[in-house]
Amino acid sequence: MEFAESNILSGITLLRQNNCVRFDNTLQDSMSKLIYNWSLSKFKHMKNW
């Protein structure tokens, strides 16, 4: 709900408090992991969503 209401900081805080997000990598490491995980997604072949 926080993100839907543009409360980005509150949303990130909630994610961090519930161990859903970590801040322990460099930007390059984070981007590499994000792209890698996205490549494994079952939704990657969806064209019109």
CHARMM internal coordinates of N, CA and C (Angstrom, degrees):
IC EDIT
DIST 1 N 1 CA 1.4462
DIST 1 CA 1 C 1.5249
ANGL 1 N 1 CA 1 C 110.70
DIST 1 C 2 N 1.3132
ANGL 1 CA 1 C 2 N 116.78
DIHE 1 N 1 CA 1 C 2 N -36.26
DIST 2 N 2 CA 1.4636
ANGL 1 C 2 N 2 CA 120.40
DIHE 1 CA 1 C 2 N 2 CA -177.96
DIST 2 CA 2 C 1.5291
ANGL 2 N 2 CA 2 C 111.14
DIHE 1 C 2 N 2 CA 2 C -59.56
DIST 2 C 3 N 1.3245
ANGL 2 CA 2 C 3 N 116.61
DIHE 2 N 2 CA 2 C 3 N -46.11
DIST 3 N 3 CA 1.4605
ANGL 2 C 3 N 3 CA 119.29
DIHE 2 CA 2 C 3 N 3 CA -178.42
DIST 3 CA 3 C 1.5248
ANGL 3 N 3 CA 3 C 111.14
DIHE 2 C 3 N 3 CA 3 C -66.68
DIST 3 C 4 N 1.3239
ANGL 3 CA 3 C 4 N 117.13
DIHE 3 N 3 CA 3 C 4 N -37.96
DIST 4 N 4 CA 1.4640
ANGL 3 C 4 N 4 CA 121.07
DIHE 3 CA 3 C 4 N 4 CA 179.50
DIST 4 CA 4 C 1.5209
ANGL 4 N 4 CA 4 C 111.56
DIHE 3 C 4 N 4 CA 4 C -62.91
DIST 4 C 5 N 1.3184
ANGL 4 CA 4 C 5 N 116.31
DIHE 4 N 4 CA 4 C 5 N -27.77
DIST 5 N 5 CA 1.4658
ANGL 4 C 5 N 5 CA 120.82
DIHE 4 CA 4 C 5 N 5 CA 179.37
DIST 5 CA 5 C 1.5270
ANGL 5 N 5 CA 5 C 111.93
DIHE 4 C 5 N 5 CA 5 C -98.10
DIST 5 C 6 N 1.3261
ANGL 5 CA 5 C 6 N 116.64
DIHE 5 N 5 CA 5 C 6 N 14.71
DIST 6 N 6 CA 1.4705
ANGL 5 C 6 N 6 CA 123.66
DIHE 5 CA 5 C 6 N 6 CA 179.14
DIST 6 CA 6 C 1.5239
ANGL 6 N 6 CA 6 C 113.65
DIHE 5 C 6 N 6 CA 6 C 64.48
DIST 6 C 7 N 1.3245
ANGL 6 CA 6 C 7 N 117.44
DIHE 6 N 6 CA 6 C 7 N 24.06
DIST 7 N 7 CA 1.4631
ANGL 6 C 7 N 7 CA 121.83
DIHE 6 CA 6 C 7 N 7 CA 175.16
DIST 7 CA 7 C 1.5281
ANGL 7 N 7 CA 7 C 108.52
DIHE 6 C 7 N 7 CA 7 C -93.36
DIST 7 C 8 N 1.3281
ANGL 7 CA 7 C 8 N 115.59
DIHE 7 N 7 CA 7 C 8 N 69.95
DIST 8 N 8 CA 1.4591
ANGL 7 C 8 N 8 CA 122.00
DIHE 7 CA 7 C 8 N 8 CA -172.84
DIST 8 CA 8 C 1.5237
ANGL 8 N 8 CA 8 C 111.98
DIHE 7 C 8 N 8 CA 8 C -60.73
DIST 8 C 9 N 1.3229
ANGL 8 CA 8 C 9 N 117.32
DIHE 8 N 8 CA 8 C 9 N -49.49
DIST 9 N 9 CA 1.4610
ANGL 8 C 9 N 9 CA 120.37
DIHE 8 CA 8 C 9 N 9 CA -178.64
DIST 9 CA 9 C 1.5281
ANGL 9 N 9 CA 9 C 111.14
DIHE 8 C 9 N 9 CA 9 C -60.19
DIST 9 C 10 N 1.3273
ANGL 9 CA 9 C 10 N 117.12
DIHE 9 N 9 CA 9 C 10 N -42.91
DIST 10 N 10 CA 1.4699
ANGL 9 C 10 N 10 CA 120.54
DIHE 9 CA 9 C 10 N 10 CA 178.42
DIST 10 CA 10 C 1.5248
ANGL 10 N 10 CA 10 C 110.97
DIHE 9 C 10 N 10 CA 10 C -63.56
DIST 10 C 11 N 1.3225
ANGL 10 CA 10 C 11 N 116.47
DIHE 10 N 10 CA 10 C 11 N -39.97
DIST 11 N 11 CA 1.4626
ANGL 10 C 11 N 11 CA 120.45
DIHE 10 CA 10 C 11 N 11 CA 178.75
DIST 11 CA 11 C 1.5111
ANGL 11 N 11 CA 11 C 111.96
DIHE 10 C 11 N 11 CA 11 C -64.33
DIST 11 C 12 N 1.3228
ANGL 11 CA 11 C 12 N 116.61
DIHE 11 N 11 CA 11 C 12 N -44.40
DIST 12 N 12 CA 1.4626
ANGL 11 C 12 N 12 CA 120.62
DIHE 11 CA 11 C 12 N 12 CA 178.47
DIST 12 CA 12 C 1.5214
ANGL 12 N 12 CA 12 C 110.49
DIHE 11 C 12 N 12 CA 12 C -65.08
DIST 12 C 13 N 1.3212
ANGL 12 CA 12 C 13 N 116.84
DIHE 12 N 12 CA 12 C 13 N -39.97
DIST 13 N 13 CA 1.4628
ANGL 12 C 13 N 13 CA 120.83
DIHE 12 CA 12 C 13 N 13 CA 178.17
DIST 13 CA 13 C 1.5220
ANGL 13 N 13 CA 13 C 110.66
DIHE 12 C 13 N 13 CA 13 C -60.96
DIST 13 C 14 N 1.3286
ANGL 13 CA 13 C 14 N 117.52
DIHE 13 N 13 CA 13 C 14 N -44.20
DIST 14 N 14 CA 1.4657
ANGL 13 C 14 N 14 CA 121.06
DIHE 13 CA 13 C 14 N 14 CA 178.08
DIST 14 CA 14 C 1.5269
ANGL 14 N 14 CA 14 C 111.47
DIHE 13 C 14 N 14 CA 14 C -62.81
DIST 14 C 15 N 1.3208
ANGL 14 CA 14 C 15 N 116.58
DIHE 14 N 14 CA 14 C 15 N -43.02
DIST 15 N 15 CA 1.4599
ANGL 14 C 15 N 15 CA 119.88
DIHE 14 CA 14 C 15 N 15 CA 178.09
DIST 15 CA 15 C 1.5223
ANGL 15 N 15 CA 15 C 111.07
DIHE 14 C 15 N 15 CA 15 C -61.12
DIST 15 C 16 N 1.3100
ANGL 15 CA 15 C 16 N 116.49
DIHE 15 N 15 CA 15 C 16 N -43.66
DIST 16 N 16 CA 1.4650
ANGL 15 C 16 N 16 CA 120.66
DIHE 15 CA 15 C 16 N 16 CA -179.28
DIST 16 CA 16 C 1.5293
ANGL 16 N 16 CA 16 C 111.02
DIHE 15 C 16 N 16 CA 16 C -65.97
DIST 16 C 17 N 1.3159
ANGL 16 CA 16 C 17 N 117.92
DIHE 16 N 16 CA 16 C 17 N -42.08
DIST 17 N 17 CA 1.4675
ANGL 16 C 17 N 17 CA 121.92
DIHE 16 CA 16 C 17 N 17 CA 179.95
DIST 17 CA 17 C 1.5246
ANGL 17 N 17 CA 17 C 111.89
DIHE 16 C 17 N 17 CA 17 C -63.22
DIST 17 C 18 N 1.3132
ANGL 17 CA 17 C 18 N 116.64
DIHE 17 N 17 CA 17 C 18 N -27.90
DIST 18 N 18 CA 1.4631
ANGL 17 C 18 N 18 CA 121.16
DIHE 17 CA 17 C 18 N 18 CA -179.25
DIST 18 CA 18 C 1.5282
ANGL 18 N 18 CA 18 C 112.52
DIHE 17 C 18 N 18 CA 18 C -100.76
DIST 18 C 19 N 1.3348
ANGL 18 CA 18 C 19 N 115.90
DIHE 18 N 18 CA 18 C 19 N 17.80
DIST 19 N 19 CA 1.4692
ANGL 18 C 19 N 19 CA 122.48
DIHE 18 CA 18 C 19 N 19 CA 177.96
DIST 19 CA 19 C 1.5291
ANGL 19 N 19 CA 19 C 113.07
DIHE 18 C 19 N 19 CA 19 C 55.64
DIST 19 C 20 N 1.3325
ANGL 19 CA 19 C 20 N 116.12
DIHE 19 N 19 CA 19 C 20 N 37.85
DIST 20 N 20 CA 1.4626
ANGL 19 C 20 N 20 CA 121.36
DIHE 19 CA 19 C 20 N 20 CA 179.25
DIST 20 CA 20 C 1.5219
ANGL 20 N 20 CA 20 C 112.45
DIHE 19 C 20 N 20 CA 20 C -101.90
DIST 20 C 21 N 1.3187
ANGL 20 CA 20 C 21 N 117.04
DIHE 20 N 20 CA 20 C 21 N -7.99
DIST 21 N 21 CA 1.4554
ANGL 20 C 21 N 21 CA 121.38
DIHE 20 CA 20 C 21 N 21 CA 179.60
DIST 21 CA 21 C 1.5231
ANGL 21 N 21 CA 21 C 108.00
DIHE 20 C 21 N 21 CA 21 C -146.96
DIST 21 C 22 N 1.3354
ANGL 21 CA 21 C 22 N 115.34
DIHE 21 N 21 CA 21 C 22 N 144.99
DIST 22 N 22 CA 1.4637
ANGL 21 C 22 N 22 CA 120.25
DIHE 21 CA 21 C 22 N 22 CA 178.98
DIST 22 CA 22 C 1.5225
ANGL 22 N 22 CA 22 C 108.95
DIHE 21 C 22 N 22 CA 22 C -125.94
DIST 22 C 23 N 1.3049
ANGL 22 CA 22 C 23 N 114.88
DIHE 22 N 22 CA 22 C 23 N 152.75
DIST 23 N 23 CA 1.4600
ANGL 22 C 23 N 23 CA 121.50
DIHE 22 CA 22 C 23 N 23 CA 177.59
DIST 23 CA 23 C 1.5193
ANGL 23 N 23 CA 23 C 108.21
DIHE 22 C 23 N 23 CA 23 C -125.35
DIST 23 C 24 N 1.3281
ANGL 23 CA 23 C 24 N 116.91
DIHE 23 N 23 CA 23 C 24 N 71.87
DIST 24 N 24 CA 1.4580
ANGL 23 C 24 N 24 CA 119.72
DIHE 23 CA 23 C 24 N 24 CA -176.35
DIST 24 CA 24 C 1.5254
ANGL 24 N 24 CA 24 C 113.74
DIHE 23 C 24 N 24 CA 24 C -134.21
DIST 24 C 25 N 1.3137
ANGL 24 CA 24 C 25 N 117.61
DIHE 24 N 24 CA 24 C 25 N 14.38
DIST 25 N 25 CA 1.4586
ANGL 24 C 25 N 25 CA 121.08
DIHE 24 CA 24 C 25 N 25 CA -179.01
DIST 25 CA 25 C 1.5226
ANGL 25 N 25 CA 25 C 110.37
DIHE 24 C 25 N 25 CA 25 C -123.31
DIST 25 C 26 N 1.3097
ANGL 25 CA 25 C 26 N 114.78
DIHE 25 N 25 CA 25 C 26 N 163.64
DIST 26 N 26 CA 1.4571
ANGL 25 C 26 N 26 CA 118.75
DIHE 25 CA 25 C 26 N 26 CA 172.31
DIST 26 CA 26 C 1.5277
ANGL 26 N 26 CA 26 C 108.09
DIHE 25 C 26 N 26 CA 26 C -75.61
DIST 26 C 27 N 1.3066
ANGL 26 CA 26 C 27 N 116.49
DIHE 26 N 26 CA 26 C 27 N 165.90
DIST 27 N 27 CA 1.4618
ANGL 26 C 27 N 27 CA 120.55
DIHE 26 CA 26 C 27 N 27 CA 178.65
DIST 27 CA 27 C 1.5258
ANGL 27 N 27 CA 27 C 110.53
DIHE 26 C 27 N 27 CA 27 C -58.47
DIST 27 C 28 N 1.3147
ANGL 27 CA 27 C 28 N 117.08
DIHE 27 N 27 CA 27 C 28 N -43.28
DIST 28 N 28 CA 1.4624
ANGL 27 C 28 N 28 CA 120.48
DIHE 27 CA 27 C 28 N 28 CA -179.27
DIST 28 CA 28 C 1.5304
ANGL 28 N 28 CA 28 C 111.03
DIHE 27 C 28 N 28 CA 28 C -63.94
DIST 28 C 29 N 1.3348
ANGL 28 CA 28 C 29 N 117.55
DIHE 28 N 28 CA 28 C 29 N -43.07
DIST 29 N 29 CA 1.4665
ANGL 28 C 29 N 29 CA 120.70
DIHE 28 CA 28 C 29 N 29 CA 177.21
DIST 29 CA 29 C 1.5235
ANGL 29 N 29 CA 29 C 110.77
DIHE 28 C 29 N 29 CA 29 C -61.58
DIST 29 C 30 N 1.3175
ANGL 29 CA 29 C 30 N 115.98
DIHE 29 N 29 CA 29 C 30 N -44.09
DIST 30 N 30 CA 1.4635
ANGL 29 C 30 N 30 CA 120.43
DIHE 29 CA 29 C 30 N 30 CA -179.08
DIST 30 CA 30 C 1.5217
ANGL 30 N 30 CA 30 C 111.43
DIHE 29 C 30 N 30 CA 30 C -62.29
DIST 30 C 31 N 1.3191
ANGL 30 CA 30 C 31 N 117.09
DIHE 30 N 30 CA 30 C 31 N -44.30
DIST 31 N 31 CA 1.4601
ANGL 30 C 31 N 31 CA 120.66
DIHE 30 CA 30 C 31 N 31 CA -179.95
DIST 31 CA 31 C 1.5248
ANGL 31 N 31 CA 31 C 110.75
DIHE 30 C 31 N 31 CA 31 C -65.24
DIST 31 C 32 N 1.3241
ANGL 31 CA 31 C 32 N 116.79
DIHE 31 N 31 CA 31 C 32 N -40.92
DIST 32 N 32 CA 1.4648
ANGL 31 C 32 N 32 CA 120.34
DIHE 31 CA 31 C 32 N 32 CA 178.63
DIST 32 CA 32 C 1.5197
ANGL 32 N 32 CA 32 C 111.06
DIHE 31 C 32 N 32 CA 32 C -62.05
DIST 32 C 33 N 1.3258
ANGL 32 CA 32 C 33 N 116.81
DIHE 32 N 32 CA 32 C 33 N -44.58
DIST 33 N 33 CA 1.4647
ANGL 32 C 33 N 33 CA 120.65
DIHE 32 CA 32 C 33 N 33 CA 179.03
DIST 33 CA 33 C 1.5202
ANGL 33 N 33 CA 33 C 111.24
DIHE 32 C 33 N 33 CA 33 C -66.27
DIST 33 C 34 N 1.3208
ANGL 33 CA 33 C 34 N 117.14
DIHE 33 N 33 CA 33 C 34 N -39.36
DIST 34 N 34 CA 1.4609
ANGL 33 C 34 N 34 CA 120.97
DIHE 33 CA 33 C 34 N 34 CA 178.57
DIST 34 CA 34 C 1.5258
ANGL 34 N 34 CA 34 C 110.74
DIHE 33 C 34 N 34 CA 34 C -61.68
DIST 34 C 35 N 1.3218
ANGL 34 CA 34 C 35 N 116.92
DIHE 34 N 34 CA 34 C 35 N -47.13
DIST 35 N 35 CA 1.4650
ANGL 34 C 35 N 35 CA 121.18
DIHE 34 CA 34 C 35 N 35 CA -179.53
DIST 35 CA 35 C 1.5240
ANGL 35 N 35 CA 35 C 110.56
DIHE 34 C 35 N 35 CA 35 C -65.63
DIST 35 C 36 N 1.3286
ANGL 35 CA 35 C 36 N 116.85
DIHE 35 N 35 CA 35 C 36 N -41.41
DIST 36 N 36 CA 1.4608
ANGL 35 C 36 N 36 CA 120.30
DIHE 35 CA 35 C 36 N 36 CA 178.60
DIST 36 CA 36 C 1.5268
ANGL 36 N 36 CA 36 C 110.68
DIHE 35 C 36 N 36 CA 36 C -61.94
DIST 36 C 37 N 1.3191
ANGL 36 CA 36 C 37 N 117.28
DIHE 36 N 36 CA 36 C 37 N -48.60
DIST 37 N 37 CA 1.4651
ANGL 36 C 37 N 37 CA 120.81
DIHE 36 CA 36 C 37 N 37 CA -179.95
DIST 37 CA 37 C 1.5212
ANGL 37 N 37 CA 37 C 111.51
DIHE 36 C 37 N 37 CA 37 C -63.16
DIST 37 C 38 N 1.3277
ANGL 37 CA 37 C 38 N 116.64
DIHE 37 N 37 CA 37 C 38 N -38.01
DIST 38 N 38 CA 1.4622
ANGL 37 C 38 N 38 CA 120.37
DIHE 37 CA 37 C 38 N 38 CA 176.56
DIST 38 CA 38 C 1.5287
ANGL 38 N 38 CA 38 C 110.10
DIHE 37 C 38 N 38 CA 38 C -62.26
DIST 38 C 39 N 1.3389
ANGL 38 CA 38 C 39 N 116.83
DIHE 38 N 38 CA 38 C 39 N -39.47
DIST 39 N 39 CA 1.4642
ANGL 38 C 39 N 39 CA 120.00
DIHE 38 CA 38 C 39 N 39 CA -178.90
DIST 39 CA 39 C 1.5262
ANGL 39 N 39 CA 39 C 112.04
DIHE 38 C 39 N 39 CA 39 C -64.29
DIST 39 C 40 N 1.3273
ANGL 39 CA 39 C 40 N 116.93
DIHE 39 N 39 CA 39 C 40 N -23.31
DIST 40 N 40 CA 1.4629
ANGL 39 C 40 N 40 CA 121.36
DIHE 39 CA 39 C 40 N 40 CA 178.39
DIST 40 CA 40 C 1.5252
ANGL 40 N 40 CA 40 C 112.79
DIHE 39 C 40 N 40 CA 40 C -88.04
DIST 40 C 41 N 1.3130
ANGL 40 CA 40 C 41 N 116.81
DIHE 40 N 40 CA 40 C 41 N -7.93
DIST 41 N 41 CA 1.4594
ANGL 40 C 41 N 41 CA 121.42
DIHE 40 CA 40 C 41 N 41 CA -174.65
DIST 41 CA 41 C 1.5208
ANGL 41 N 41 CA 41 C 111.78
DIHE 40 C 41 N 41 CA 41 C -65.73
DIST 41 C 42 N 1.3184
ANGL 41 CA 41 C 42 N 115.83
DIHE 41 N 41 CA 41 C 42 N 141.42
DIST 42 N 42 CA 1.4564
ANGL 41 C 42 N 42 CA 120.12
DIHE 41 CA 41 C 42 N 42 CA 176.64
DIST 42 CA 42 C 1.5217
ANGL 42 N 42 CA 42 C 111.32
DIHE 41 C 42 N 42 CA 42 C -71.43
DIST 42 C 43 N 1.3203
ANGL 42 CA 42 C 43 N 117.96
DIHE 42 N 42 CA 42 C 43 N -11.94
DIST 43 N 43 CA 1.4604
ANGL 42 C 43 N 43 CA 122.08
DIHE 42 CA 42 C 43 N 43 CA -178.50
DIST 43 CA 43 C 1.5293
ANGL 43 N 43 CA 43 C 112.83
DIHE 42 C 43 N 43 CA 43 C -93.29
DIST 43 C 44 N 1.3166
ANGL 43 CA 43 C 44 N 118.24
DIHE 43 N 43 CA 43 C 44 N 0.70
DIST 44 N 44 CA 1.4650
ANGL 43 C 44 N 44 CA 120.51
DIHE 43 CA 43 C 44 N 44 CA -173.48
DIST 44 CA 44 C 1.5237
ANGL 44 N 44 CA 44 C 113.63
DIHE 43 C 44 N 44 CA 44 C -65.50
DIST 44 C 45 N 1.3097
ANGL 44 CA 44 C 45 N 117.31
DIHE 44 N 44 CA 44 C 45 N -20.89
DIST 45 N 45 CA 1.4582
ANGL 44 C 45 N 45 CA 119.84
DIHE 44 CA 44 C 45 N 45 CA -177.66
DIST 45 CA 45 C 1.5254
ANGL 45 N 45 CA 45 C 113.00
DIHE 44 C 45 N 45 CA 45 C -94.24
DIST 45 C 46 N 1.3059
ANGL 45 CA 45 C 46 N 117.00
DIHE 45 N 45 CA 45 C 46 N 1.50
DIST 46 N 46 CA 1.4644
ANGL 45 C 46 N 46 CA 120.31
DIHE 45 CA 45 C 46 N 46 CA 178.21
DIST 46 CA 46 C 1.5274
ANGL 46 N 46 CA 46 C 108.91
DIHE 45 C 46 N 46 CA 46 C -73.82
DIST 46 C 47 N 1.3114
ANGL 46 CA 46 C 47 N 117.10
DIHE 46 N 46 CA 46 C 47 N 127.88
DIST 47 N 47 CA 1.4568
ANGL 46 C 47 N 47 CA 120.32
DIHE 46 CA 46 C 47 N 47 CA -177.32
DIST 47 CA 47 C 1.5221
ANGL 47 N 47 CA 47 C 112.59
DIHE 46 C 47 N 47 CA 47 C -101.04
DIST 47 C 48 N 1.2916
ANGL 47 CA 47 C 48 N 117.96
DIHE 47 N 47 CA 47 C 48 N -38.04
DIST 48 N 48 CA 1.4653
ANGL 47 C 48 N 48 CA 121.45
DIHE 47 CA 47 C 48 N 48 CA -176.32
DIST 48 CA 48 C 1.5132
ANGL 48 N 48 CA 48 C 110.46
DIHE 47 C 48 N 48 CA 48 C -119.48
DIST 48 C 49 N 1.3074
ANGL 48 CA 48 C 49 N 116.35
DIHE 48 N 48 CA 48 C 49 N 90.78
DIST 49 N 49 CA 1.4529
ANGL 48 C 49 N 49 CA 120.50
DIHE 48 CA 48 C 49 N 49 CA 177.03
DIST 49 CA 49 C 1.4247
ANGL 49 N 49 CA 49 C 107.93
DIHE 48 C 49 N 49 CA 49 C -134.47
END
COOR INIT
IC SEED 1 N 1 CA 1 C
IC BUILD
